[in-house]
Amino acid sequence: MSHLIVHGGTALRGKIVPSANKNAVLPILCATLLTDQPLRLIGVPEITDVKKILDIFRLLGSDVSMDFSTGVLELHHRDTAFDPARHHLPEEMRSSIMLVPPLLARFGVARLENDVKGCTLGVREIDPHVEVFERFGARIERAPHSLIVRADGQLAANDHWLDYASVTTTENFALCAAAARGVSTLVNAASEPHVQEFCRFLEMLGVPISGIGTSHLRIEGGRRLGGGEFRFDEDFHEIATFLALGAITGGSITVKNSAPGQFPLIDRTFAKFGVEVEHRDGWSQAHCDGSLRVRRPFTQNILTKVEAAPWPYLPVDLLPIFIALGVRAEGSAMFWNKVYDGAMGWSVELSKFGAHVFLSDPHRLITFGGLPLSPAKVESPYIIRVAIALLMVAASIEGRSEIINALPIRRAHPNFVENLRSVGARVEWAEGD
């Protein structure tokens, strides 16, 4: 178990170049199996899930050359082979479910372990994925501790309407549609920036897609796909996180951001806590005039609200960092997670710092901020942004704090601690029981 030791109370200042978004990198890596042509990916981060997928590719016989010092991956699935009796997809990585469509397309079979999981964000069923596979003509067979997915011949194009705008289900539909002969359409598709980036990669391979960035996708499949070079964007989660770290510590961090068009709602959410964000010349910077303060709504008998839901709402993954700002800002605010049940249970850890928070139900939390806080030893659940939110609060308090089980950060952000140190933070990893 990896812990973070934080000596807080220092205003963080400097420049950061963020890494690529793991939620774009992982599905794109899965999509590379659709083609047997050489690929070059630029900006691949050194994170645990990337290493696991590359290990799978090597096991299947693909040519893999990864240089994490430059972020350049040379990949060629020319001699790839899959045997469901020997090859298992890693159950501890939820994105492995996106290997199913390309394996079906190339080998007619895939094996999925029963207990596929990622961050502990409540119940995350695989039924929507099974439904997508079946709509394209696949058969699902139960085996001891696993599911076998089979397809006889080429997948069949179809039209589908999701009951929920799921990111991973949208990406699995697009992967199946790319392999299926004909035109497939998806209504209520997810449209997050990483889904758009994923769709642009499929287009680079030669898959015509219309509706990128909207809730309605039209995908022409069945073509022979090519190779090429693709460069990843900066992770908007990481950009927002470092902006928030500067603001909560009373400093200001400038972050490289080549897609400021994704930020209007994120910027307005920062403004609810007295933080103004400026985008200029490919960089973003957050400013706070004085101490953090919750902006009171014009309607005086309601609380300031931060509502998080599927894009184009504020992303749910960013909600914890704004909860951290709410804890430090003078005033009260309500935070509403409209996606995951039980994802707010970590709020009890905030009380160990002396924060006043009230969990009103499994989806809504109220912060009563501006109280004096003290360093503490807290424990993070296995949720990336929660570990970072606890670190944010610790960094804003003078003294030594410890974040137990901060390992999830390494799943998404390479060199996170090194980046923090470069802007003045006193933080270090420590191993524990």
C-alpha positions in Angstrom: 0.0 0.0 0.0 1.4 3.4 -1.0 0.8 6.5 1.2 1.5 10.2 0.5 3.2 12.3 3.1 2.3 16.0 2.7 3.9 18.9 4.5 1.3 21.6 3.7 1.0 25.3 4.1 3.1 26.3 1.0 1.6 28.4 -1.8 2.2 26.4 -5.0 3.4 28.4 -8.0 4.9 27.4 -11.3 4.2 25.7 -14.7 3.0 22.2 -15.3 2.7 20.2 -18.6 0.0 17.6 -17.8 -0.1 14.1 -19.2 -2.6 12.5 -21.5 -6.0 11.4 -20.3 -6.0 7.7 -19.3 -9.7 7.6 -20.2 -8.7 8.4 -23.8 -5.4 6.4 -23.8 -6.8 3.1 -22.7 -9.7 2.8 -25.1 -7.5 4.0 -28.0 -4.9 1.3 -27.1 -7.8 -1.3 -27.2 -8.8 0.1 -30.6 -5.4 -0.4 -32.1 -6.2 -4.2 -32.2 -8.7 -3.3 -35.0 -5.8 -2.9 -37.5 -2.8 -4.9 -38.5 -1.0 -1.9 -39.8 1.8 -0.1 -37.9 0.9 2.7 -35.5 2.8 5.4 -33.7 1.2 7.0 -30.6 2.7 10.1 -29.0 2.2 11.2 -25.4 1.5 7.7 -23.9 1.7 8.1 -20.1 3.6 5.8 -17.8 0.7 4.5 -15.8 -0.1 1.1 -14.5 -3.1 0.4 -16.7 -1.1 1.3 -19.9 1.6 -1.2 -18.8 -1.0 -3.9 -18.3 -2.5 -3.5 -21.8 1.0 -3.5 -23.4 1.8 -6.7 -21.5 -1.4 -8.2 -23.0 -0.3 -7.2 -26.5 3.1 -8.7 -26.0 1.5 -11.9 -24.7 -0.7 -12.0 -27.9 2.4 -11.7 -30.1 2.2 -8.1 -31.1 5.2 -5.9 -31.8 5.4 -3.4 -28.9 8.2 -0.7 -28.6 7.4 1.7 -25.7 9.7 4.5 -24.7 8.2 6.1 -21.6 11.0 8.7 -21.4 9.6 10.2 -24.6 6.0 8.9 -24.5 6.3 7.3 -27.9 4.8 3.9 -28.6 5.5 2.0 -31.8 2.8 -0.7 -32.2 2.2 -3.4 -34.8 -0.5 -6.1 -34.4 0.8 -8.0 -37.4 1.3 -11.5 -35.8 -1.2 -11.2 -33.0 -3.1 -14.3 -32.0 -5.7 -15.0 -29.3 -6.5 -18.3 -27.5 -9.4 -18.0 -25.0 -8.1 -21.1 -23.2 -4.8 -19.4 -22.4 -5.2 -15.7 -22.7 -7.2 -13.8 -19.9 -8.0 -10.1 -19.9 -7.0 -8.5 -16.6 -10.0 -8.4 -14.2 -8.5 -5.6 -12.1 -8.8 -3.1 -15.0 -12.3 -2.1 -16.2 -11.0 -0.9 -19.6 -10.2 -4.5 -20.5 -13.8 -4.9 -21.5 -13.0 -2.7 -24.5 -10.6 -5.4 -25.8 -13.7 -7.6 -26.5 -14.9 -6.0 -29.8 -11.5 -6.0 -31.5 -10.8 -9.5 -30.4 -14.2 -10.5 -31.8 -13.5 -8.7 -35.0 -10.1 -10.4 -35.6 -10.5 -13.8 -33.9 -14.3 -14.3 -33.4 -13.8 -14.9 -29.7 -12.9 -13.1 -26.5 -12.8 -14.1 -22.8 -13.8 -11.7 -20.1 -13.2 -12.4 -16.4 -16.4 -12.1 -14.2 -15.0 -9.6 -11.8 -13.9 -6.7 -14.1 -13.5 -3.6 -12.0 -11.8 -0.2 -11.7 -12.3 2.6 -9.2 -14.7 1.8 -6.4 -17.5 4.1 -7.6 -20.5 2.0 -6.7 -22.1 -0.7 -8.7 -20.9 -0.7 -12.4 -22.7 -3.4 -14.3 -21.6 -5.0 -17.5 -25.1 -5.6 -18.8 -25.1 -2.6 -21.2 -21.9 -4.0 -22.7 -23.3 -7.5 -23.1 -26.4 -6.0 -24.8 -24.2 -4.1 -27.3 -22.2 -7.3 -28.1 -25.4 -9.2 -28.6 -27.0 -6.5 -30.8 -24.0 -6.9 -33.1 -24.5 -10.6 -33.4 -22.2 -12.0 -30.6 -23.1 -14.8 -28.3 -22.3 -14.7 -24.6 -21.4 -18.0 -22.8 -20.8 -18.4 -19.1 -17.8 -20.4 -18.1 -16.2 -20.9 -14.6 -15.2 -17.4 -13.4 -15.4 -15.9 -16.9 -17.6 -15.0 -19.8 -16.8 -16.2 -23.4 -18.0 -13.9 -26.2 -18.2 -15.4 -29.6 -19.2 -14.2 -33.1 -19.7 -16.3 -36.2 -18.4 -14.2 -39.1 -18.4 -10.4 -39.4 -20.4 -8.4 -36.8 -23.8 -7.0 -38.0 -24.4 -3.2 -38.1 -27.3 -2.0 -36.1 -29.0 1.0 -34.5 -29.1 1.3 -30.7 -30.4 3.8 -28.1 -28.6 3.7 -24.7 -30.7 4.0 -21.6 -27.7 5.9 -20.1 -24.9 7.9 -21.7 -22.2 5.6 -20.6 -18.6 6.4 -21.8 -17.4 2.9 -21.9 -20.6 1.5 -23.5 -20.4 4.2 -26.2 -16.8 3.3 -26.9 -17.6 -0.4 -27.1 -20.5 0.3 -29.5 -18.1 2.4 -31.7 -15.5 -0.4 -31.6 -18.1 -3.0 -32.7 -19.6 -0.6 -35.3 -16.1 0.0 -36.8 -15.8 -3.8 -37.4 -19.4 -4.3 -38.6 -20.2 -4.0 -42.3 -22.7 -1.2 -42.9 -23.9 1.9 -41.0 -24.6 1.8 -37.2 -26.1 4.6 -35.2 -26.1 5.3 -31.5 -28.5 7.6 -29.7 -27.8 8.9 -26.2 -24.1 8.4 -26.8 -21.6 9.8 -24.3 -19.8 12.9 -25.6 -17.0 13.6 -23.1 -13.7 15.0 -24.4 -12.0 11.6 -24.1 -14.8 10.0 -26.1 -14.3 12.7 -28.8 -10.5 12.0 -28.8 -11.2 8.2 -29.1 -13.5 8.8 -32.1 -10.9 11.0 -33.8 -8.5 8.1 -33.5 -11.0 5.7 -35.2 -11.3 8.3 -37.9 -7.5 8.3 -38.4 -7.7 4.5 -38.8 -10.2 5.0 -41.6 -13.6 4.7 -39.8 -16.0 7.5 -41.0 -17.9 8.9 -38.0 -20.4 11.8 -37.9 -21.8 13.4 -34.8 -18.6 13.5 -32.7 -19.2 15.6 -29.6 -22.9 15.0 -29.8 -25.3 12.4 -28.4 -26.0 10.9 -31.8 -23.2 8.9 -33.6 -23.3 7.5 -37.1 -20.5 5.1 -37.8 -19.7 3.4 -41.2 -17.9 0.1 -40.5 -16.5 -2.9 -42.3 -13.6 -1.2 -44.1 -10.0 -2.3 -44.0 -8.3 -0.1 -41.5 -4.9 1.5 -41.8 -2.2 2.8 -39.5 -0.6 6.1 -38.8 0.5 8.5 -36.1 -1.7 10.0 -33.3 -0.8 12.5 -30.6 -2.8 12.6 -27.4 -4.3 15.8 -25.9 -3.6 17.0 -22.4 -5.9 15.5 -19.7 -8.6 18.1 -18.8 -8.9 16.4 -15.4 -5.3 17.0 -14.7 -5.4 20.6 -15.9 -8.3 21.3 -13.6 -6.6 19.5 -10.7 -3.4 21.6 -10.9 -5.4 24.8 -11.3 -7.3 23.8 -8.1 -4.1 22.9 -6.3 -2.7 26.4 -6.9 -5.9 28.1 -5.8 -6.4 26.0 -2.6 -2.9 26.7 -1.4 -3.1 30.5 -2.1 -0.7 30.2 -5.0 -1.2 30.0 -8.8 -0.2 27.2 -11.1 0.0 27.7 -14.9 -1.0 24.6 -16.9 -0.5 23.8 -20.6 -4.0 23.5 -22.2 -4.4 23.1 -25.9 -8.2 22.7 -25.7 -9.6 25.6 -23.6 -12.9 25.2 -25.5 -13.7 22.3 -23.1 -13.5 24.6 -20.0 -16.4 27.1 -19.9 -18.5 25.2 -17.4 -15.4 24.1 -15.4 -14.3 27.8 -15.3 -17.8 28.9 -14.1 -17.6 26.2 -11.4 -14.2 27.6 -10.2 -15.8 31.0 -10.1 -18.4 29.8 -7.5 -15.5 29.6 -5.0 -13.9 32.9 -5.9 -11.4 31.5 -8.4 -11.1 33.0 -11.9 -9.5 31.0 -14.7 -7.7 32.7 -17.6 -6.8 30.9 -20.9 -4.1 32.5 -23.0 -1.6 31.2 -25.7 -2.1 27.5 -25.0 -1.9 27.9 -21.2 -4.4 28.2 -18.3 -4.0 29.9 -15.0 -6.3 30.3 -12.0 -6.4 33.5 -9.8 -8.0 34.1 -6.5 -8.3 37.6 -5.1 -7.9 37.0 -1.4 -9.2 33.9 0.4 -11.6 31.4 -1.1 -15.2 32.3 -0.7 -18.4 30.7 -1.9 -20.3 33.0 -4.2 -23.9 33.4 -2.9 -26.6 32.7 -5.5 -29.0 35.5 -6.5 -31.9 33.5 -5.0 -30.9 33.9 -1.4 -32.9 31.0 0.1 -30.9 28.3 -1.8 -27.4 26.9 -1.5 -24.8 27.4 -4.2 -24.8 24.1 -6.1 -22.2 22.1 -8.0 -24.0 19.4 -10.1 -22.0 16.7 -11.8 -23.3 14.3 -14.4 -22.4 13.0 -17.9 -20.9 15.6 -20.3 -21.7 18.4 -21.1 -22.4 18.7 -17.3 -19.5 19.2 -15.0 -17.6 15.8 -15.1 -18.3 13.6 -12.1 -14.6 12.8 -11.9 -13.9 16.5 -11.0 -16.4 16.8 -8.2 -14.0 15.8 -5.4 -11.6 18.6 -6.2 -14.4 21.1 -6.0 -15.5 19.6 -2.7 -12.0 20.2 -1.4 -12.3 23.9 -2.5 -15.7 24.0 -0.7 -14.1 22.8 2.5 -11.6 25.6 2.4 -13.9 28.4 1.1 -15.9 30.6 3.4 -19.6 29.8 3.0 -21.8 26.7 2.3 -22.2 24.8 -0.9 -24.0 21.6 -2.0 -22.4 19.0 -4.3 -24.5 16.6 -6.3 -23.2 13.4 -7.8 -25.9 12.4 -10.3 -24.1 9.3 -11.5 -22.7 7.0 -8.8 -24.4 5.6 -5.7 -22.3 5.8 -2.5 -19.5 7.8 -4.1 -19.5 10.4 -1.3 -18.8 8.1 1.6 -15.2 9.3 1.7 -16.4 12.6 3.1 -16.0 11.3 6.7 -12.2 11.5 6.0 -12.6 15.3 5.6 -13.9 15.6 9.2 -10.5 14.3 10.4 -9.0 17.6 9.2 -11.7 19.4 11.2 -13.9 20.1 8.2 -17.7 20.4 8.6 -19.4 18.4 5.9 -22.9 16.8 5.9 -23.8 13.8 3.7 -27.5 14.4 3.1 -28.0 11.2 1.0 -25.9 8.9 -1.2 -25.7 11.5 -3.9 -25.5 14.9 -2.2 -23.0 16.5 0.2 -23.0 20.0 1.8 -19.8 21.7 2.9 -19.7 24.4 5.6 -16.4 25.8 4.8 -14.0 28.4 6.1 -13.3 26.6 9.4 -9.7 26.4 10.8 -8.3 23.0 9.8 -5.5 20.8 11.2 -3.2 18.3 9.7 -4.5 14.7 9.8 -3.9 11.1 8.8 -6.7 10.1 6.4 -7.5 7.2 4.2 -8.6 7.3 0.5 -10.9 4.8 -1.1 -9.8 3.4 -4.4 -10.9 6.5 -6.4 -8.3 8.6 -8.2 -9.7 12.1 -7.7 -10.7 11.5 -4.1 -7.1 10.7 -3.2 -6.1 14.0 -4.9 -8.9 15.9 -3.1 -7.6 14.7 0.2 -4.1 15.7 -0.8 -5.4 19.2 -1.8 -6.9 19.8 1.6 -3.7 18.5 3.3 -1.5 20.8 1.1 -3.6 23.8 2.2 -2.9 23.1 5.9 0.4 23.9 7.6 1.9 20.8 9.0 2.3 17.1 8.3 -0.6 15.1 6.9 -0.7 11.5 5.6 -2.9 10.2 2.8 -3.2 6.4 3.3 -3.8 4.3 0.1 -3.1 7.1 -2.3 -2.0 4.5 -4.9 -5.0 5.2 -7.3 -3.2 8.5 -8.3 -0.6 6.4 -10.1 -3.3 4.8 -12.2 -3.9 8.1 -14.0 -1.0 10.5 -13.4 2.6 9.7 -14.1 5.1 11.9 -12.2 2.4 13.4 -10.1 4.5 13.9 -7.1 7.4 15.2 -9.2 5.1 17.7 -10.8 3.9 18.9 -7.4 7.5 19.3 -6.1 8.3 21.4 -9.2 5.7 23.9 -8.1 6.9 24.0 -4.5 5.0 21.2 -2.7 6.7 19.2 0.0 5.2 15.7 -0.7 6.7 12.2 -0.9 5.6 8.6 -1.4 5.9 6.2 1.6 5.2 2.5 1.7 3.0 1.1 4.4 1.0 -2.0 5.4 
